[in-house]
Amino acid sequence: MTNPTPLPESPLAALFSRLVAYFLPVTYFLITVSFYLKTYDSAQIKITLTQIGCTAVILFWFCQLVLERRWPFEKKDLPLIAPFLAFFTSGVVSFLQSSFQQGSVEEFIRRVLYCFMGVIVISDFRGWDRHRRLLRWLLAAFGVVVFYGFVQYFDTRLFPAGQGVGIDPFVWRYAFGLRVFSSFGNPNFY
């Protein structure tokens, strides 16, 4: 049997591929640093960014796959994908057996989004340019978080509590005493 001729690359599929390549790292960055807003609602903003950003990335990825008419994984990817499939399956089984399905819908949706993000990184971030772009955005988010950690540290050490003077601009200044507050305080976002 002869090899079939490859399908010509669709310009629309290439557009969706580029959207995934750029939108996923930016979404990761925004989710990480969005907690540093001057509002008490920043946790809800972070959750909303997660839901909208990840859903958009998944939609772009599915559109790309449909237009390319390809299966996104190779046999060698199975050891990398298996933990995400196990985590997803565990979530589905847990959700279906839950006595409080209505109350656990939001956490179930986030679990599905997290699993898809990992699978998309495995399938679409194979090239060096995409690895580098993802790493740069993650390092930028890390830099923002570490910088703000230093701001908090020096604010609580150099400026006494109870005074309106300090270098921490946020409303939760001194809410945690001498401890440094991090946007990674909610382990669900790992």
Residue pairs with C-beta under 8 A, 6 or more apart in sequence:
7 68
7 69
9 68
10 67
10 68
12 63
12 67
13 63
13 64
13 67
13 68
16 60
16 61
16 63
16 64
16 67
17 64
17 124
19 60
20 57
20 60
20 61
20 64
20 120
20 124
21 124
21 125
21 130
21 133
22 133
23 53
23 56
23 57
23 60
24 57
24 117
24 120
24 121
24 125
24 134
25 133
25 134
25 136
25 137
25 138
26 53
26 137
27 49
27 50
27 53
27 54
27 56
27 57
28 134
28 137
28 138
28 141
29 137
29 138
29 140
29 141
30 49
30 53
31 46
31 49
31 50
31 53
31 189
32 141
32 142
32 144
32 145
32 183
32 184
32 189
33 141
33 144
33 145
33 183
34 42
34 45
34 46
34 49
34 183
35 42
35 43
35 46
35 183
36 42
36 144
36 148
36 170
36 183
37 45
38 169
38 170
38 171
39 45
39 171
40 171
40 172
43 186
46 183
46 186
46 189
47 106
47 110
50 110
50 113
50 189
51 109
51 110
51 113
54 113
54 114
54 116
54 117
55 113
57 116
57 117
57 120
58 113
58 116
58 120
61 72
61 116
61 120
61 123
61 124
64 124
65 72
72 123
72 124
73 81
73 122
73 123
77 122
77 123
80 122
81 119
81 122
84 115
84 118
84 119
84 122
85 115
87 111
87 114
87 115
88 111
88 112
88 115
91 108
91 111
91 112
91 115
92 108
94 104
95 101
95 104
95 108
98 104
107 188
110 188
121 134
124 130
125 131
125 134
145 182
145 183
145 184
149 180
149 182
151 167
151 168
152 168
152 180
152 181
153 180
154 167
155 166
155 167
155 168
155 173
156 168
156 174
156 177
156 178
157 178
158 167
159 165
159 166
159 167
161 174
166 173
172 181
175 181
184 190
